[in-house]
Amino acid sequence: MANASTAFPPLTLDPTLFKPAFDLSNTFTQSLLQAQRMQLDAFVAWQQALTAMGQELWDEWVCHCAGGVPIDA
C-alpha cells in the first residue's frame, strides 16, 4: 500500500490563476455600485424637486390665505 504522502503530490497553486476570476468579480461589483449610485442620485434629485414644489405651494398659500409675505429661510 502506498504512503499517503507519495500517493498525492503536494498541491501548488499559482496566485495568478485566480486573477481573471477576481477581475471579473471586481468589475461586476463596481458596475453594481455604480448602478446603485445612479439610483441614489435620481432619488435625491426627485426629493429636491418635491421639496421645491412644496416650498412653492407653501409660499403661495401664505401669500393668498394668510395675507403675508413668505419668509425664505
MOPAC internal coordinates of N, CA, C and O (Angstrom, degrees):
PM7 1SCF
backbone

  N    0.0000 0     0.00 0     0.00 0    0    0    0
  C    1.4473 1     0.00 0     0.00 0    1    0    0
  C    1.5197 1   107.82 1     0.00 0    2    1    0
  O    1.2310 1   121.35 1   -40.27 1    3    2    1
  N    1.3081 1   115.02 1   139.73 1    3    2    1
  C    1.4650 1   120.19 1  -176.36 1    5    3    2
  C    1.5153 1   110.55 1   -80.32 1    6    5    3
  O    1.2310 1   122.20 1   -31.18 1    7    6    5
  N    1.2915 1   113.39 1   148.82 1    7    6    5
  C    1.4579 1   120.80 1   176.83 1    9    7    6
  C    1.5302 1   108.93 1   -70.88 1   10    9    7
  O    1.2310 1   119.86 1   -32.75 1   11   10    9
  N    1.3275 1   117.88 1   147.25 1   11   10    9
  C    1.4684 1   121.32 1  -177.60 1   13   11   10
  C    1.5172 1   111.45 1   -63.91 1   14   13   11
  O    1.2310 1   120.08 1   146.36 1   15   14   13
  N    1.3279 1   117.45 1   -33.64 1   15   14   13
  C    1.4623 1   119.26 1  -178.48 1   17   15   14
  C    1.5241 1   111.43 1   -73.99 1   18   17   15
  O    1.2310 1   119.46 1   155.37 1   19   18   17
  N    1.3129 1   118.63 1   -24.63 1   19   18   17
  C    1.4590 1   120.54 1   178.96 1   21   19   18
  C    1.5255 1   112.09 1   -92.53 1   22   21   19
  O    1.2310 1   119.95 1   159.68 1   23   22   21
  N    1.3123 1   117.70 1   -20.32 1   23   22   21
  C    1.4594 1   120.17 1  -178.63 1   25   23   22
  C    1.5259 1   111.63 1   -72.93 1   26   25   23
  O    1.2310 1   120.70 1   143.73 1   27   26   25
  N    1.3069 1   116.27 1   -36.27 1   27   26   25
  C    1.4588 1   120.29 1  -178.54 1   29   27   26
  C    1.5277 1   109.08 1  -123.01 1   30   29   27
  O    1.2310 1   120.11 1   -62.55 1   31   30   29
  N    1.2929 1   117.39 1   117.45 1   31   30   29
  C    1.4639 1   118.47 1   178.90 1   33   31   30
  C    1.5319 1   109.94 1   -67.88 1   34   33   31
  O    1.2310 1   120.16 1   -24.27 1   35   34   33
  N    1.3141 1   117.31 1   155.73 1   35   34   33
  C    1.4652 1   119.41 1   179.93 1   37   35   34
  C    1.5316 1   110.85 1   -62.15 1   38   37   35
  O    1.2310 1   121.50 1   -39.04 1   39   38   37
  N    1.2850 1   114.73 1   140.96 1   39   38   37
  C    1.4587 1   121.23 1  -177.54 1   41   39   38
  C    1.5226 1   109.30 1   -85.16 1   42   41   39
  O    1.2310 1   120.43 1   -57.71 1   43   42   41
  N    1.3032 1   116.79 1   122.29 1   43   42   41
  C    1.4676 1   121.14 1   176.84 1   45   43   42
  C    1.5161 1   107.48 1  -119.03 1   46   45   43
  O    1.2310 1   121.06 1   -54.16 1   47   46   45
  N    1.3004 1   115.58 1   125.84 1   47   46   45
  C    1.4608 1   120.92 1  -179.79 1   49   47   46
  C    1.5200 1   109.64 1  -111.37 1   50   49   47
  O    1.2310 1   121.67 1   -45.39 1   51   50   49
  N    1.2849 1   114.41 1   134.61 1   51   50   49
  C    1.4589 1   120.32 1   176.41 1   53   51   50
  C    1.5286 1   107.95 1   -83.23 1   54   53   51
  O    1.2310 1   119.11 1   -54.08 1   55   54   53
  N    1.3389 1   119.29 1   125.92 1   55   54   53
  C    1.4707 1   120.48 1  -178.89 1   57   55   54
  C    1.5272 1   113.53 1   -60.89 1   58   57   55
  O    1.2310 1   120.28 1   153.11 1   59   58   57
  N    1.3267 1   117.07 1   -26.89 1   59   58   57
  C    1.4650 1   119.21 1  -179.57 1   61   59   58
  C    1.5221 1   111.66 1   -75.55 1   62   61   59
  O    1.2310 1   120.37 1   171.25 1   63   62   61
  N    1.3139 1   116.89 1    -8.75 1   63   62   61
  C    1.4615 1   120.88 1   179.94 1   65   63   62
  C    1.5310 1   111.49 1   -64.26 1   66   65   63
  O    1.2310 1   120.44 1   145.56 1   67   66   65
  N    1.3362 1   116.77 1   -34.44 1   67   66   65
  C    1.4624 1   121.08 1  -175.96 1   69   67   66
  C    1.5265 1   113.24 1   -93.30 1   70   69   67
  O    1.2310 1   119.74 1   175.59 1   71   70   69
  N    1.3234 1   118.10 1    -4.41 1   71   70   69
  C    1.4613 1   121.02 1  -176.38 1   73   71   70
  C    1.5350 1   112.87 1   -57.82 1   74   73   71
  O    1.2310 1   118.32 1   134.17 1   75   74   73
  N    1.3294 1   120.80 1   -45.83 1   75   74   73
  C    1.4735 1   118.99 1   178.39 1   77   75   74
  C    1.5314 1   113.22 1   -59.67 1   78   77   75
  O    1.2310 1   120.61 1   141.54 1   79   78   77
  N    1.3193 1   116.44 1   -38.46 1   79   78   77
  C    1.4690 1   119.04 1   178.86 1   81   79   78
  C    1.5233 1   110.60 1   -67.43 1   82   81   79
  O    1.2310 1   120.28 1   139.37 1   83   82   81
  N    1.3264 1   117.06 1   -40.63 1   83   82   81
  C    1.4604 1   120.37 1   178.10 1   85   83   82
  C    1.5253 1   111.05 1   -66.55 1   86   85   83
  O    1.2310 1   120.34 1   141.19 1   87   86   85
  N    1.3315 1   116.96 1   -38.81 1   87   86   85
  C    1.4633 1   120.27 1   178.26 1   89   87   86
  C    1.5249 1   110.98 1   -64.15 1   90   89   87
  O    1.2310 1   120.61 1   137.81 1   91   90   89
  N    1.3213 1   116.44 1   -42.19 1   91   90   89
  C    1.4597 1   120.29 1   178.46 1   93   91   90
  C    1.5251 1   110.92 1   -64.32 1   94   93   91
  O    1.2310 1   120.71 1   136.22 1   95   94   93
  N    1.3169 1   116.24 1   -43.78 1   95   94   93
  C    1.4628 1   120.59 1   178.26 1   97   95   94
  C    1.5211 1   110.85 1   -62.65 1   98   97   95
  O    1.2310 1   120.29 1   138.03 1   99   98   97
  N    1.3188 1   117.05 1   -41.97 1   99   98   97
  C    1.4602 1   121.44 1   179.20 1  101   99   98
  C    1.5277 1   110.85 1   -64.57 1  102  101   99
  O    1.2310 1   120.06 1   137.32 1  103  102  101
  N    1.3161 1   117.49 1   -42.68 1  103  102  101
  C    1.4621 1   121.29 1   178.62 1  105  103  102
  C    1.5236 1   110.97 1   -62.85 1  106  105  103
  O    1.2310 1   120.43 1   136.09 1  107  106  105
  N    1.3169 1   116.78 1   -43.91 1  107  106  105
  C    1.4612 1   121.10 1   179.23 1  109  107  106
  C    1.5257 1   110.91 1   -63.19 1  110  109  107
  O    1.2310 1   120.38 1   136.31 1  111  110  109
  N    1.3317 1   116.89 1   -43.69 1  111  110  109
  C    1.4634 1   120.85 1   179.71 1  113  111  110
  C    1.5214 1   111.07 1   -64.76 1  114  113  111
  O    1.2310 1   120.41 1   138.03 1  115  114  113
  N    1.3182 1   116.81 1   -41.97 1  115  114  113
  C    1.4628 1   120.01 1   179.86 1  117  115  114
  C    1.5322 1   110.92 1   -64.21 1  118  117  115
  O    1.2310 1   119.97 1   141.18 1  119  118  117
  N    1.3266 1   117.66 1   -38.82 1  119  118  117
  C    1.4652 1   119.71 1   178.99 1  121  119  118
  C    1.5262 1   111.00 1   -67.77 1  122  121  119
  O    1.2310 1   120.19 1   143.51 1  123  122  121
  N    1.3353 1   117.25 1   -36.49 1  123  122  121
  C    1.4638 1   119.69 1   176.47 1  125  123  122
  C    1.5275 1   111.21 1   -66.00 1  126  125  123
  O    1.2310 1   120.42 1   138.28 1  127  126  125
  N    1.3213 1   116.81 1   -41.72 1  127  126  125
  C    1.4638 1   120.14 1   178.32 1  129  127  126
  C    1.5247 1   111.34 1   -65.23 1  130  129  127
  O    1.2310 1   120.22 1   142.02 1  131  130  129
  N    1.3190 1   117.18 1   -37.98 1  131  130  129
  C    1.4580 1   120.36 1   178.07 1  133  131  130
  C    1.5303 1   110.57 1   -65.99 1  134  133  131
  O    1.2310 1   119.90 1   139.43 1  135  134  133
  N    1.3152 1   117.79 1   -40.57 1  135  134  133
  C    1.4677 1   120.82 1   177.53 1  137  135  134
  C    1.5234 1   110.72 1   -64.20 1  138  137  135
  O    1.2310 1   120.46 1   139.29 1  139  138  137
  N    1.3214 1   116.72 1   -40.71 1  139  138  137
  C    1.4633 1   119.90 1   178.77 1  141  139  138
  C    1.5281 1   110.73 1   -66.55 1  142  141  139
  O    1.2310 1   120.26 1   141.92 1  143  142  141
  N    1.3312 1   117.11 1   -38.08 1  143  142  141
  C    1.4597 1   121.30 1   177.65 1  145  143  142
  C    1.5351 1   110.59 1   -63.71 1  146  145  143
  O    1.2310 1   120.38 1   140.19 1  147  146  145
  N    1.3304 1   116.88 1   -39.81 1  147  146  145
  C    1.4625 1   120.59 1   178.19 1  149  147  146
  C    1.5284 1   110.63 1   -66.10 1  150  149  147
  O    1.2310 1   120.08 1   140.99 1  151  150  149
  N    1.3331 1   117.46 1   -39.01 1  151  150  149
  C    1.4601 1   120.81 1   177.31 1  153  151  150
  C    1.5218 1   110.89 1   -64.23 1  154  153  151
  O    1.2310 1   120.28 1   138.97 1  155  154  153
  N    1.3167 1   117.07 1   -41.03 1  155  154  153
  C    1.4565 1   120.68 1   178.94 1  157  155  154
  C    1.5213 1   110.94 1   -66.06 1  158  157  155
  O    1.2310 1   119.91 1   139.55 1  159  158  157
  N    1.3275 1   117.77 1   -40.45 1  159  158  157
  C    1.4621 1   120.80 1   177.23 1  161  159  158
  C    1.5286 1   111.11 1   -62.68 1  162  161  159
  O    1.2310 1   120.27 1   139.14 1  163  162  161
  N    1.3284 1   117.09 1   -40.86 1  163  162  161
  C    1.4638 1   120.57 1   177.91 1  165  163  162
  C    1.5242 1   110.73 1   -65.20 1  166  165  163
  O    1.2310 1   120.27 1   140.15 1  167  166  165
  N    1.3240 1   117.10 1   -39.85 1  167  166  165
  C    1.4618 1   121.08 1   178.94 1  169  167  166
  C    1.5255 1   110.92 1   -64.71 1  170  169  167
  O    1.2310 1   120.16 1   137.38 1  171  170  169
  N    1.3313 1   117.30 1   -42.62 1  171  170  169
  C    1.4625 1   120.96 1   179.43 1  173  171  170
  C    1.5262 1   110.35 1   -65.07 1  174  173  171
  O    1.2310 1   119.90 1   138.76 1  175  174  173
  N    1.3192 1   117.79 1   -41.24 1  175  174  173
  C    1.4624 1   120.70 1   178.07 1  177  175  174
  C    1.5253 1   110.57 1   -63.30 1  178  177  175
  O    1.2310 1   120.25 1   140.27 1  179  178  177
  N    1.3305 1   117.12 1   -39.73 1  179  178  177
  C    1.4595 1   121.42 1   178.15 1  181  179  178
  C    1.5235 1   110.31 1   -63.87 1  182  181  179
  O    1.2310 1   120.20 1   137.43 1  183  182  181
  N    1.3207 1   117.22 1   -42.57 1  183  182  181
  C    1.4599 1   121.08 1   178.76 1  185  183  182
  C    1.5241 1   111.10 1   -64.44 1  186  185  183
  O    1.2310 1   119.80 1   140.74 1  187  186  185
  N    1.3213 1   117.98 1   -39.26 1  187  186  185
  C    1.4604 1   120.94 1   178.44 1  189  187  186
  C    1.5259 1   110.66 1   -65.42 1  190  189  187
  O    1.2310 1   120.26 1   141.91 1  191  190  189
  N    1.3261 1   117.11 1   -38.09 1  191  190  189
  C    1.4586 1   120.27 1   177.75 1  193  191  190
  C    1.5283 1   110.62 1   -65.39 1  194  193  191
  O    1.2310 1   120.26 1   137.55 1  195  194  193
  N    1.3280 1   117.11 1   -42.45 1  195  194  193
  C    1.4645 1   119.95 1   177.83 1  197  195  194
  C    1.5251 1   111.56 1   -65.68 1  198  197  195
  O    1.2310 1   120.09 1   143.30 1  199  198  197
  N    1.3166 1   117.44 1   -36.70 1  199  198  197
  C    1.4598 1   121.21 1   177.92 1  201  199  198
  C    1.5215 1   110.48 1   -64.16 1  202  201  199
  O    1.2310 1   120.16 1   135.44 1  203  202  201
  N    1.3129 1   117.30 1   -44.56 1  203  202  201
  C    1.4636 1   121.00 1   179.01 1  205  203  202
  C    1.5270 1   110.80 1   -64.29 1  206  205  203
  O    1.2310 1   120.28 1   140.12 1  207  206  205
  N    1.3314 1   117.07 1   -39.88 1  207  206  205
  C    1.4595 1   120.39 1   178.71 1  209  207  206
  C    1.5267 1   110.67 1   -65.09 1  210  209  207
  O    1.2310 1   120.29 1   136.57 1  211  210  209
  N    1.3198 1   117.05 1   -43.43 1  211  210  209
  C    1.4610 1   120.62 1   178.27 1  213  211  210
  C    1.5153 1   112.01 1   -63.51 1  214  213  211
  O    1.2310 1   120.23 1   139.99 1  215  214  213
  N    1.3263 1   117.17 1   -40.01 1  215  214  213
  C    1.4653 1   120.43 1   177.91 1  217  215  214
  C    1.5279 1   110.60 1   -64.57 1  218  217  215
  O    1.2310 1   120.30 1   139.10 1  219  218  217
  N    1.3098 1   117.02 1   -40.90 1  219  218  217
  C    1.4674 1   120.40 1   179.12 1  221  219  218
  C    1.5295 1   110.91 1   -64.51 1  222  221  219
  O    1.2310 1   120.15 1   136.50 1  223  222  221
  N    1.3300 1   117.32 1   -43.50 1  223  222  221
  C    1.4650 1   119.98 1   177.57 1  225  223  222
  C    1.5262 1   111.19 1   -63.25 1  226  225  223
  O    1.2310 1   120.08 1   140.13 1  227  226  225
  N    1.3187 1   117.46 1   -39.87 1  227  226  225
  C    1.4625 1   121.46 1   177.95 1  229  227  226
  C    1.5294 1   110.49 1   -63.31 1  230  229  227
  O    1.2310 1   120.06 1   135.69 1  231  230  229
  N    1.3163 1   117.50 1   -44.31 1  231  230  229
  C    1.4673 1   121.11 1   179.25 1  233  231  230
  C    1.5269 1   111.12 1   -62.36 1  234  233  231
  O    1.2310 1   120.40 1   138.27 1  235  234  233
  N    1.3320 1   116.83 1   -41.73 1  235  234  233
  C    1.4667 1   119.54 1   178.13 1  237  235  234
  C    1.5228 1   111.01 1   -64.50 1  238  237  235
  O    1.2310 1   119.96 1   138.70 1  239  238  237
  N    1.3229 1   117.68 1   -41.30 1  239  238  237
  C    1.4580 1   120.72 1   179.52 1  241  239  238
  C    1.5200 1   110.52 1   -63.93 1  242  241  239
  O    1.2310 1   120.06 1   137.12 1  243  242  241
  N    1.3193 1   117.48 1   -42.88 1  243  242  241
  C    1.4620 1   121.17 1  -179.70 1  245  243  242
  C    1.5202 1   110.21 1   -62.83 1  246  245  243
  O    1.2310 1   120.03 1   136.11 1  247  246  245
  N    1.3237 1   117.55 1   -43.89 1  247  246  245
  C    1.4647 1   120.45 1  -179.37 1  249  247  246
  C    1.5268 1   111.29 1   -67.82 1  250  249  247
  O    1.2310 1   120.22 1   141.91 1  251  250  249
  N    1.3198 1   117.19 1   -38.09 1  251  250  249
  C    1.4576 1   120.38 1  -174.14 1  253  251  250
  C    1.5318 1   112.39 1   -84.20 1  254  253  251
  O    1.2310 1   119.80 1   131.28 1  255  254  253
  N    1.3049 1   117.99 1   -48.72 1  255  254  253
  C    1.4622 1   121.44 1  -171.40 1  257  255  254
  C    1.5232 1   113.59 1   -96.11 1  258  257  255
  O    1.2310 1   119.78 1   143.87 1  259  258  257
  N    1.2892 1   118.02 1   -36.13 1  259  258  257
  C    1.4546 1   120.00 1  -175.32 1  261  259  258
  C    1.5210 1   111.94 1   -91.10 1  262  261  259
  O    1.2310 1   120.61 1   169.14 1  263  262  261
  N    1.3178 1   116.45 1   -10.86 1  263  262  261
  C    1.4559 1   119.89 1   177.01 1  265  263  262
  C    1.5128 1   114.17 1    70.80 1  266  265  263
  O    1.2310 1   120.46 1  -157.06 1  267  266  265
  N    1.2805 1   116.72 1    22.94 1  267  266  265
  C    1.4534 1   119.04 1  -178.50 1  269  267  266
  C    1.5089 1   112.04 1  -124.07 1  270  269  267
  O    1.2310 1   122.34 1     0.27 1  271  270  269
  N    1.2922 1   113.13 1  -179.73 1  271  270  269
  C    1.4537 1   120.72 1   177.72 1  273  271  270
  C    1.5267 1   107.14 1  -102.17 1  274  273  271
  O    1.2310 1   120.02 1   -48.47 1  275  274  273
  N    1.3184 1   117.57 1   131.53 1  275  274  273
  C    1.4640 1   118.45 1  -179.25 1  277  275  274
  C    1.5263 1   111.37 1   -65.72 1  278  277  275
  O    1.2310 1   121.58 1   -38.51 1  279  278  277
  N    1.3005 1   114.58 1   141.49 1  279  278  277
  C    1.4599 1   120.26 1   178.49 1  281  279  278
  C    1.5177 1   107.09 1  -100.53 1  282  281  279
  O    1.2310 1   121.08 1   -64.19 1  283  282  281
  N    1.3078 1   115.55 1   115.81 1  283  282  281
  C    1.4632 1   119.80 1   178.52 1  285  283  282
  C    1.5172 1   109.08 1   -83.43 1  286  285  283
  O    1.2310 1   121.40 1   -52.31 1  287  286  285
  N    1.3060 1   114.92 1   127.69 1  287  286  285
  C    1.4715 1   119.30 1  -178.98 1  289  287  286
  C    1.4991 1   110.91 1   -84.45 1  290  289  287
  O    1.2310 1   120.10 1   180.00 1  291  290  289

